């Protein structure tokens, strides 16, 4: 079973943002896929287990804010 969760993220505007978030969130254990939608300002993650606190911390570490 795969969990999927979406986050609204403030401050994303370019390909660098996509790469930074994808790299940080992709390192969270259990995350299989990271999708960043700049137009919608969302990050969607999926995997066997989605640790909400760890994903939020990774987005913060990349320099962005979950709203």
PDB file with SEQRES, HELIX, SHEET and CRYST1 records, atoms N, CA, C and O in Angstrom:
SEQRES   1 A   67  UNK UNK UNK UNK UNK UNK UNK UNK UNK UNK UNK UNK UNK          
SEQRES   2 A   67  UNK UNK UNK UNK UNK UNK UNK UNK UNK UNK UNK UNK UNK          
SEQRES   3 A   67  UNK UNK UNK UNK UNK UNK UNK UNK UNK UNK UNK UNK UNK          
SEQRES   4 A   67  UNK UNK UNK UNK UNK UNK UNK UNK UNK UNK UNK UNK UNK          
SEQRES   5 A   67  UNK UNK UNK UNK UNK UNK UNK UNK UNK UNK UNK UNK UNK          
SEQRES   6 A   67  UNK UNK                                                      
HELIX    1 AA1 UNK A   15  UNK A   26  1                                  12    
HELIX    2 AA2 UNK A   52  UNK A   61  1                                  10    
SHEET    1 AA1 4 UNK A  31  UNK A  37  0                                        
SHEET    2 AA1 4 UNK A  42  UNK A  47 -1                                        
SHEET    3 AA1 4 UNK A   3  UNK A  10 -1                                        
SHEET    4 AA1 4 UNK A  65  UNK A  66 -1                                        
CRYST1    1.000    1.000    1.000  90.00  90.00  90.00 P 1           1          
ATOM      1  N   UNK A   1       0.841  -1.183   0.000  1.00  0.00           N  
ATOM      2  CA  UNK A   1       0.000   0.000   0.000  1.00  0.00           C  
ATOM      3  C   UNK A   1       0.885   1.245   0.000  1.00  0.00           C  
ATOM      4  O   UNK A   1       1.845   1.334   0.766  1.00  0.00           O  
ATOM      5  N   UNK A   2       0.561   2.183  -0.848  1.00  0.00           N  
ATOM      6  CA  UNK A   2       1.341   3.403  -0.957  1.00  0.00           C  
ATOM      7  C   UNK A   2       0.540   4.580  -0.425  1.00  0.00           C  
ATOM      8  O   UNK A   2      -0.609   4.797  -0.812  1.00  0.00           O  
ATOM      9  N   UNK A   3       1.169   5.338   0.470  1.00  0.00           N  
ATOM     10  CA  UNK A   3       0.556   6.564   0.979  1.00  0.00           C  
ATOM     11  C   UNK A   3       0.943   7.717   0.061  1.00  0.00           C  
ATOM     12  O   UNK A   3       2.020   7.712  -0.535  1.00  0.00           O  
ATOM     13  N   UNK A   4       0.062   8.699  -0.046  1.00  0.00           N  
ATOM     14  CA  UNK A   4       0.348   9.902  -0.821  1.00  0.00           C  
ATOM     15  C   UNK A   4      -0.165  11.099  -0.040  1.00  0.00           C  
ATOM     16  O   UNK A   4      -1.291  11.091   0.457  1.00  0.00           O  
ATOM     17  N   UNK A   5       0.674  12.135   0.067  1.00  0.00           N  
ATOM     18  CA  UNK A   5       0.305  13.338   0.797  1.00  0.00           C  
ATOM     19  C   UNK A   5       0.779  14.552   0.017  1.00  0.00           C  
ATOM     20  O   UNK A   5       1.868  14.544  -0.556  1.00  0.00           O  
ATOM     21  N   UNK A   6      -0.050  15.607  -0.005  1.00  0.00           N  
ATOM     22  CA  UNK A   6       0.316  16.853  -0.680  1.00  0.00           C  
ATOM     23  C   UNK A   6       0.485  17.967   0.340  1.00  0.00           C  
ATOM     24  O   UNK A   6      -0.206  18.010   1.357  1.00  0.00           O  
ATOM     25  N   UNK A   7       1.416  18.865   0.048  1.00  0.00           N  
ATOM     26  CA  UNK A   7       1.717  20.003   0.903  1.00  0.00           C  
ATOM     27  C   UNK A   7       1.687  21.276   0.071  1.00  0.00           C  
ATOM     28  O   UNK A   7       2.190  21.289  -1.053  1.00  0.00           O  
ATOM     29  N   UNK A   8       1.109  22.338   0.601  1.00  0.00           N  
ATOM     30  CA  UNK A   8       1.201  23.654  -0.018  1.00  0.00           C  
ATOM     31  C   UNK A   8       2.495  24.273   0.477  1.00  0.00           C  
ATOM     32  O   UNK A   8       2.744  24.328   1.681  1.00  0.00           O  
ATOM     33  N   UNK A   9       3.326  24.741  -0.461  1.00  0.00           N  
ATOM     34  CA  UNK A   9       4.650  25.236  -0.102  1.00  0.00           C  
ATOM     35  C   UNK A   9       4.843  26.647  -0.644  1.00  0.00           C  
ATOM     36  O   UNK A   9       4.636  26.905  -1.830  1.00  0.00           O  
ATOM     37  N   UNK A  10       5.237  27.549   0.236  1.00  0.00           N  
ATOM     38  CA  UNK A  10       5.450  28.948  -0.117  1.00  0.00           C  
ATOM     39  C   UNK A  10       6.878  29.176  -0.576  1.00  0.00           C  
ATOM     40  O   UNK A  10       7.812  28.591  -0.027  1.00  0.00           O  
ATOM     41  N   UNK A  11       7.052  30.024  -1.583  1.00  0.00           N  
ATOM     42  CA  UNK A  11       8.383  30.453  -1.999  1.00  0.00           C  
ATOM     43  C   UNK A  11       8.968  29.729  -3.199  1.00  0.00           C  
ATOM     44  O   UNK A  11      10.073  30.063  -3.627  1.00  0.00           O  
ATOM     45  N   UNK A  12       8.270  28.751  -3.757  1.00  0.00           N  
ATOM     46  CA  UNK A  12       8.798  28.031  -4.919  1.00  0.00           C  
ATOM     47  C   UNK A  12       8.502  28.823  -6.185  1.00  0.00           C  
ATOM     48  O   UNK A  12       7.384  29.300  -6.380  1.00  0.00           O  
ATOM     49  N   UNK A  13       9.533  28.966  -7.067  1.00  0.00           N  
ATOM     50  CA  UNK A  13       9.289  29.740  -8.280  1.00  0.00           C  
ATOM     51  C   UNK A  13      10.094  29.297  -9.499  1.00  0.00           C  
ATOM     52  O   UNK A  13       9.873  29.812 -10.595  1.00  0.00           O  
ATOM     53  N   UNK A  14      11.032  28.347  -9.333  1.00  0.00           N  
ATOM     54  CA  UNK A  14      11.902  28.015 -10.463  1.00  0.00           C  
ATOM     55  C   UNK A  14      12.378  26.565 -10.401  1.00  0.00           C  
ATOM     56  O   UNK A  14      12.063  25.828  -9.467  1.00  0.00           O  
ATOM     57  N   UNK A  15      13.145  26.178 -11.420  1.00  0.00           N  
ATOM     58  CA  UNK A  15      13.673  24.813 -11.480  1.00  0.00           C  
ATOM     59  C   UNK A  15      14.608  24.505 -10.317  1.00  0.00           C  
ATOM     60  O   UNK A  15      14.677  23.364  -9.861  1.00  0.00           O  
ATOM     61  N   UNK A  16      15.329  25.518  -9.835  1.00  0.00           N  
ATOM     62  CA  UNK A  16      16.194  25.305  -8.666  1.00  0.00           C  
ATOM     63  C   UNK A  16      15.354  24.876  -7.467  1.00  0.00           C  
ATOM     64  O   UNK A  16      15.754  23.989  -6.713  1.00  0.00           O  
ATOM     65  N   UNK A  17      14.207  25.494  -7.290  1.00  0.00           N  
ATOM     66  CA  UNK A  17      13.306  25.137  -6.191  1.00  0.00           C  
ATOM     67  C   UNK A  17      12.889  23.671  -6.300  1.00  0.00           C  
ATOM     68  O   UNK A  17      12.895  22.934  -5.313  1.00  0.00           O  
ATOM     69  N   UNK A  18      12.532  23.269  -7.503  1.00  0.00           N  
ATOM     70  CA  UNK A  18      12.117  21.880  -7.744  1.00  0.00           C  
ATOM     71  C   UNK A  18      13.246  20.927  -7.375  1.00  0.00           C  
ATOM     72  O   UNK A  18      13.016  19.939  -6.677  1.00  0.00           O  
ATOM     73  N   UNK A  19      14.462  21.211  -7.833  1.00  0.00           N  
ATOM     74  CA  UNK A  19      15.603  20.333  -7.544  1.00  0.00           C  
ATOM     75  C   UNK A  19      15.905  20.277  -6.053  1.00  0.00           C  
ATOM     76  O   UNK A  19      16.120  19.198  -5.501  1.00  0.00           O  
ATOM     77  N   UNK A  20      15.921  21.436  -5.399  1.00  0.00           N  
ATOM     78  CA  UNK A  20      16.259  21.489  -3.975  1.00  0.00           C  
ATOM     79  C   UNK A  20      15.261  20.686  -3.146  1.00  0.00           C  
ATOM     80  O   UNK A  20      15.656  19.911  -2.276  1.00  0.00           O  
ATOM     81  N   UNK A  21      13.989  20.868  -3.410  1.00  0.00           N  
ATOM     82  CA  UNK A  21      12.963  20.151  -2.648  1.00  0.00           C  
ATOM     83  C   UNK A  21      12.980  18.667  -2.980  1.00  0.00           C  
ATOM     84  O   UNK A  21      12.876  17.830  -2.084  1.00  0.00           O  
ATOM     85  N   UNK A  22      13.110  18.335  -4.254  1.00  0.00           N  
ATOM     86  CA  UNK A  22      13.136  16.929  -4.655  1.00  0.00           C  
ATOM     87  C   UNK A  22      14.299  16.199  -4.002  1.00  0.00           C  
ATOM     88  O   UNK A  22      14.132  15.076  -3.526  1.00  0.00           O  
ATOM     89  N   UNK A  23      15.474  16.818  -3.971  1.00  0.00           N  
ATOM     90  CA  UNK A  23      16.649  16.188  -3.354  1.00  0.00           C  
ATOM     91  C   UNK A  23      16.459  15.999  -1.857  1.00  0.00           C  
ATOM     92  O   UNK A  23      16.711  14.910  -1.342  1.00  0.00           O  
ATOM     93  N   UNK A  24      16.021  17.029  -1.151  1.00  0.00           N  
ATOM     94  CA  UNK A  24      15.863  16.939   0.312  1.00  0.00           C  
ATOM     95  C   UNK A  24      14.772  15.948   0.703  1.00  0.00           C  
ATOM     96  O   UNK A  24      14.990  15.076   1.544  1.00  0.00           O  
ATOM     97  N   UNK A  25      13.609  16.083   0.097  1.00  0.00           N  
ATOM     98  CA  UNK A  25      12.483  15.222   0.467  1.00  0.00           C  
ATOM     99  C   UNK A  25      12.741  13.786   0.008  1.00  0.00           C  
ATOM    100  O   UNK A  25      12.318  12.839   0.671  1.00  0.00           O  
ATOM    101  N   UNK A  26      13.422  13.623  -1.104  1.00  0.00           N  
ATOM    102  CA  UNK A  26      13.732  12.287  -1.605  1.00  0.00           C  
ATOM    103  C   UNK A  26      14.626  11.483  -0.680  1.00  0.00           C  
ATOM    104  O   UNK A  26      14.694  10.260  -0.800  1.00  0.00           O  
ATOM    105  N   UNK A  27      15.316  12.150   0.245  1.00  0.00           N  
ATOM    106  CA  UNK A  27      16.185  11.461   1.202  1.00  0.00           C  
ATOM    107  C   UNK A  27      15.430  10.972   2.438  1.00  0.00           C  
ATOM    108  O   UNK A  27      15.985  10.228   3.246  1.00  0.00           O  
ATOM    109  N   UNK A  28      14.177  11.381   2.589  1.00  0.00           N  
ATOM    110  CA  UNK A  28      13.387  10.949   3.740  1.00  0.00           C  
ATOM    111  C   UNK A  28      13.082   9.453   3.588  1.00  0.00           C  
ATOM    112  O   UNK A  28      12.572   9.032   2.549  1.00  0.00           O  
ATOM    113  N   UNK A  29      13.386   8.655   4.608  1.00  0.00           N  
ATOM    114  CA  UNK A  29      13.114   7.210   4.525  1.00  0.00           C  
ATOM    115  C   UNK A  29      11.636   6.932   4.231  1.00  0.00           C  
ATOM    116  O   UNK A  29      10.750   7.556   4.815  1.00  0.00           O  
ATOM    117  N   UNK A  30      11.384   5.994   3.325  1.00  0.00           N  
ATOM    118  CA  UNK A  30      10.022   5.603   2.982  1.00  0.00           C  
ATOM    119  C   UNK A  30       9.427   6.353   1.812  1.00  0.00           C  
ATOM    120  O   UNK A  30       8.386   5.949   1.293  1.00  0.00           O  
ATOM    121  N   UNK A  31      10.065   7.448   1.375  1.00  0.00           N  
ATOM    122  CA  UNK A  31       9.537   8.231   0.254  1.00  0.00           C  
ATOM    123  C   UNK A  31      10.026   7.627  -1.056  1.00  0.00           C  
ATOM    124  O   UNK A  31      11.228   7.481  -1.279  1.00  0.00           O  
ATOM    125  N   UNK A  32       9.074   7.279  -1.920  1.00  0.00           N  
ATOM    126  CA  UNK A  32       9.403   6.670  -3.205  1.00  0.00           C  
ATOM    127  C   UNK A  32       9.361   7.684  -4.349  1.00  0.00           C  
ATOM    128  O   UNK A  32      10.089   7.547  -5.332  1.00  0.00           O  
ATOM    129  N   UNK A  33       8.503   8.702  -4.217  1.00  0.00           N  
ATOM    130  CA  UNK A  33       8.338   9.676  -5.301  1.00  0.00           C  
ATOM    131  C   UNK A  33       8.043  11.051  -4.729  1.00  0.00           C  
ATOM    132  O   UNK A  33       7.314  11.189  -3.746  1.00  0.00           O  
ATOM    133  N   UNK A  34       8.623  12.074  -5.363  1.00  0.00           N  
ATOM    134  CA  UNK A  34       8.372  13.471  -4.998  1.00  0.00           C  
ATOM    135  C   UNK A  34       7.968  14.198  -6.272  1.00  0.00           C  
ATOM    136  O   UNK A  34       8.693  14.173  -7.266  1.00  0.00           O  
ATOM    137  N   UNK A  35       6.804  14.847  -6.238  1.00  0.00           N  
ATOM    138  CA  UNK A  35       6.342  15.634  -7.384  1.00  0.00           C  
ATOM    139  C   UNK A  35       6.145  17.072  -6.923  1.00  0.00           C  
ATOM    140  O   UNK A  35       5.435  17.333  -5.951  1.00  0.00           O  
ATOM    141  N   UNK A  36       6.782  17.998  -7.631  1.00  0.00           N  
ATOM    142  CA  UNK A  36       6.666  19.425  -7.304  1.00  0.00           C  
ATOM    143  C   UNK A  36       5.906  20.106  -8.439  1.00  0.00           C  
ATOM    144  O   UNK A  36       6.285  19.991  -9.605  1.00  0.00           O  
ATOM    145  N   UNK A  37       4.840  20.808  -8.095  1.00  0.00           N  
ATOM    146  CA  UNK A  37       4.041  21.549  -9.069  1.00  0.00           C  
ATOM    147  C   UNK A  37       4.197  23.036  -8.763  1.00  0.00           C  
ATOM    148  O   UNK A  37       3.581  23.560  -7.835  1.00  0.00           O  
ATOM    149  N   UNK A  38       5.035  23.713  -9.563  1.00  0.00           N  
ATOM    150  CA  UNK A  38       5.287  25.136  -9.326  1.00  0.00           C  
ATOM    151  C   UNK A  38       4.034  25.981  -9.488  1.00  0.00           C  
ATOM    152  O   UNK A  38       3.803  26.900  -8.702  1.00  0.00           O  
ATOM    153  N   UNK A  39       3.226  25.684 -10.493  1.00  0.00           N  
ATOM    154  CA  UNK A  39       2.026  26.485 -10.752  1.00  0.00           C  
ATOM    155  C   UNK A  39       1.046  26.413  -9.580  1.00  0.00           C  
ATOM    156  O   UNK A  39       0.448  27.421  -9.202  1.00  0.00           O  
ATOM    157  N   UNK A  40       0.888  25.233  -9.015  1.00  0.00           N  
ATOM    158  CA  UNK A  40      -0.047  25.047  -7.904  1.00  0.00           C  
ATOM    159  C   UNK A  40       0.616  25.288  -6.553  1.00  0.00           C  
ATOM    160  O   UNK A  40      -0.060  25.347  -5.525  1.00  0.00           O  
ATOM    161  N   UNK A  41       1.958  25.430  -6.558  1.00  0.00           N  
ATOM    162  CA  UNK A  41       2.722  25.614  -5.309  1.00  0.00           C  
ATOM    163  C   UNK A  41       2.520  24.441  -4.355  1.00  0.00           C  
ATOM    164  O   UNK A  41       2.322  24.623  -3.153  1.00  0.00           O  
ATOM    165  N   UNK A  42       2.574  23.214  -4.925  1.00  0.00           N  
ATOM    166  CA  UNK A  42       2.394  22.027  -4.099  1.00  0.00           C  
ATOM    167  C   UNK A  42       3.544  21.047  -4.273  1.00  0.00           C  
ATOM    168  O   UNK A  42       4.205  21.000  -5.310  1.00  0.00           O  
ATOM    169  N   UNK A  43       3.757  20.271  -3.224  1.00  0.00           N  
ATOM    170  CA  UNK A  43       4.695  19.154  -3.245  1.00  0.00           C  
ATOM    171  C   UNK A  43       3.888  17.923  -2.845  1.00  0.00           C  
ATOM    172  O   UNK A  43       3.262  17.902  -1.785  1.00  0.00           O  
ATOM    173  N   UNK A  44       3.907  16.909  -3.689  1.00  0.00           N  
ATOM    174  CA  UNK A  44       3.195  15.665  -3.398  1.00  0.00           C  
ATOM    175  C   UNK A  44       4.222  14.564  -3.249  1.00  0.00           C  
ATOM    176  O   UNK A  44       5.085  14.385  -4.108  1.00  0.00           O  
ATOM    177  N   UNK A  45       4.124  13.828  -2.154  1.00  0.00           N  
ATOM    178  CA  UNK A  45       5.044  12.726  -1.892  1.00  0.00           C  
ATOM    179  C   UNK A  45       4.257  11.436  -1.789  1.00  0.00           C  
ATOM    180  O   UNK A  45       3.101  11.430  -1.365  1.00  0.00           O  
ATOM    181  N   UNK A  46       4.897  10.341  -2.181  1.00  0.00           N  
ATOM    182  CA  UNK A  46       4.263   9.038  -2.017  1.00  0.00           C  
ATOM    183  C   UNK A  46       5.332   8.026  -1.640  1.00  0.00           C  
ATOM    184  O   UNK A  46       6.513   8.189  -1.946  1.00  0.00           O  
ATOM    185  N   UNK A  47       4.885   6.990  -0.974  1.00  0.00           N  
ATOM    186  CA  UNK A  47       5.788   5.946  -0.536  1.00  0.00           C  
ATOM    187  C   UNK A  47       5.076   4.973   0.373  1.00  0.00           C  
ATOM    188  O   UNK A  47       3.878   5.101   0.626  1.00  0.00           O  
ATOM    189  N   UNK A  48       5.825   3.993   0.866  1.00  0.00           N  
ATOM    190  CA  UNK A  48       5.244   2.981   1.743  1.00  0.00           C  
ATOM    191  C   UNK A  48       4.743   3.608   3.036  1.00  0.00           C  
ATOM    192  O   UNK A  48       3.669   3.271   3.535  1.00  0.00           O  
ATOM    193  N   UNK A  49       5.542   4.527   3.566  1.00  0.00           N  
ATOM    194  CA  UNK A  49       5.136   5.268   4.759  1.00  0.00           C  
ATOM    195  C   UNK A  49       5.552   6.715   4.550  1.00  0.00           C  
ATOM    196  O   UNK A  49       6.672   6.990   4.118  1.00  0.00           O  
ATOM    197  N   UNK A  50       4.655   7.631   4.856  1.00  0.00           N  
ATOM    198  CA  UNK A  50       4.963   9.049   4.727  1.00  0.00           C  
ATOM    199  C   UNK A  50       5.008   9.636   6.136  1.00  0.00           C  
ATOM    200  O   UNK A  50       3.980   9.771   6.800  1.00  0.00           O  
ATOM    201  N   UNK A  51       6.211   9.979   6.578  1.00  0.00           N  
ATOM    202  CA  UNK A  51       6.408  10.595   7.886  1.00  0.00           C  
ATOM    203  C   UNK A  51       6.222  12.098   7.717  1.00  0.00           C  
ATOM    204  O   UNK A  51       7.120  12.797   7.246  1.00  0.00           O  
ATOM    205  N   UNK A  52       5.044  12.588   8.107  1.00  0.00           N  
ATOM    206  CA  UNK A  52       4.681  13.991   7.894  1.00  0.00           C  
ATOM    207  C   UNK A  52       5.717  14.946   8.474  1.00  0.00           C  
ATOM    208  O   UNK A  52       6.125  15.893   7.802  1.00  0.00           O  
ATOM    209  N   UNK A  53       6.142  14.712   9.694  1.00  0.00           N  
ATOM    210  CA  UNK A  53       7.108  15.607  10.345  1.00  0.00           C  
ATOM    211  C   UNK A  53       8.441  15.612   9.594  1.00  0.00           C  
ATOM    212  O   UNK A  53       9.067  16.663   9.452  1.00  0.00           O  
ATOM    213  N   UNK A  54       8.876  14.451   9.115  1.00  0.00           N  
ATOM    214  CA  UNK A  54      10.147  14.362   8.397  1.00  0.00           C  
ATOM    215  C   UNK A  54      10.069  15.068   7.048  1.00  0.00           C  
ATOM    216  O   UNK A  54      11.031  15.713   6.632  1.00  0.00           O  
ATOM    217  N   UNK A  55       8.938  14.955   6.365  1.00  0.00           N  
ATOM    218  CA  UNK A  55       8.766  15.635   5.078  1.00  0.00           C  
ATOM    219  C   UNK A  55       8.752  17.145   5.286  1.00  0.00           C  
ATOM    220  O   UNK A  55       9.396  17.883   4.540  1.00  0.00           O  
ATOM    221  N   UNK A  56       8.021  17.602   6.294  1.00  0.00           N  
ATOM    222  CA  UNK A  56       7.981  19.039   6.586  1.00  0.00           C  
ATOM    223  C   UNK A  56       9.372  19.557   6.943  1.00  0.00           C  
ATOM    224  O   UNK A  56       9.752  20.650   6.523  1.00  0.00           O  
ATOM    225  N   UNK A  57      10.129  18.785   7.711  1.00  0.00           N  
ATOM    226  CA  UNK A  57      11.491  19.185   8.083  1.00  0.00           C  
ATOM    227  C   UNK A  57      12.394  19.239   6.856  1.00  0.00           C  
ATOM    228  O   UNK A  57      13.237  20.130   6.756  1.00  0.00           O  
ATOM    229  N   UNK A  58      12.237  18.308   5.924  1.00  0.00           N  
ATOM    230  CA  UNK A  58      13.049  18.300   4.710  1.00  0.00           C  
ATOM    231  C   UNK A  58      12.730  19.502   3.826  1.00  0.00           C  
ATOM    232  O   UNK A  58      13.636  20.099   3.245  1.00  0.00           O  
ATOM    233  N   UNK A  59      11.456  19.863   3.720  1.00  0.00           N  
ATOM    234  CA  UNK A  59      11.070  21.045   2.944  1.00  0.00           C  
ATOM    235  C   UNK A  59      11.668  22.291   3.590  1.00  0.00           C  
ATOM    236  O   UNK A  59      12.174  23.176   2.901  1.00  0.00           O  
ATOM    237  N   UNK A  60      11.606  22.351   4.907  1.00  0.00           N  
ATOM    238  CA  UNK A  60      12.204  23.471   5.634  1.00  0.00           C  
ATOM    239  C   UNK A  60      13.725  23.522   5.422  1.00  0.00           C  
ATOM    240  O   UNK A  60      14.294  24.598   5.233  1.00  0.00           O  
ATOM    241  N   UNK A  61      14.364  22.372   5.454  1.00  0.00           N  
ATOM    242  CA  UNK A  61      15.817  22.284   5.248  1.00  0.00           C  
ATOM    243  C   UNK A  61      16.197  22.770   3.847  1.00  0.00           C  
ATOM    244  O   UNK A  61      17.270  23.343   3.654  1.00  0.00           O  
ATOM    245  N   UNK A  62      15.316  22.539   2.873  1.00  0.00           N  
ATOM    246  CA  UNK A  62      15.566  22.994   1.505  1.00  0.00           C  
ATOM    247  C   UNK A  62      15.382  24.511   1.380  1.00  0.00           C  
ATOM    248  O   UNK A  62      15.753  25.104   0.368  1.00  0.00           O  
ATOM    249  N   UNK A  63      14.805  25.133   2.416  1.00  0.00           N  
ATOM    250  CA  UNK A  63      14.656  26.588   2.410  1.00  0.00           C  
ATOM    251  C   UNK A  63      13.268  27.100   2.090  1.00  0.00           C  
ATOM    252  O   UNK A  63      13.101  28.266   1.733  1.00  0.00           O  
ATOM    253  N   UNK A  64      12.267  26.234   2.215  1.00  0.00           N  
ATOM    254  CA  UNK A  64      10.900  26.610   1.874  1.00  0.00           C  
ATOM    255  C   UNK A  64       9.983  26.349   3.053  1.00  0.00           C  
ATOM    256  O   UNK A  64      10.362  25.666   4.005  1.00  0.00           O  
ATOM    257  N   UNK A  65       8.772  26.894   2.990  1.00  0.00           N  
ATOM    258  CA  UNK A  65       7.853  26.816   4.117  1.00  0.00           C  
ATOM    259  C   UNK A  65       6.560  26.131   3.713  1.00  0.00           C  
ATOM    260  O   UNK A  65       5.928  26.508   2.726  1.00  0.00           O  
ATOM    261  N   UNK A  66       6.168  25.116   4.486  1.00  0.00           N  
ATOM    262  CA  UNK A  66       4.861  24.484   4.295  1.00  0.00           C  
ATOM    263  C   UNK A  66       3.814  25.413   4.913  1.00  0.00           C  
ATOM    264  O   UNK A  66       3.944  25.844   6.059  1.00  0.00           O  
ATOM    265  N   UNK A  67       2.783  25.710   4.137  1.00  0.00           N  
ATOM    266  CA  UNK A  67       1.729  26.613   4.643  1.00  0.00           C  
ATOM    267  C   UNK A  67       0.424  25.865   4.830  1.00  0.00           C  
ATOM    268  O   UNK A  67      -0.572  26.457   5.247  1.00  0.00           O  
TER     269      UNK A  67                                                      
END                                                                             
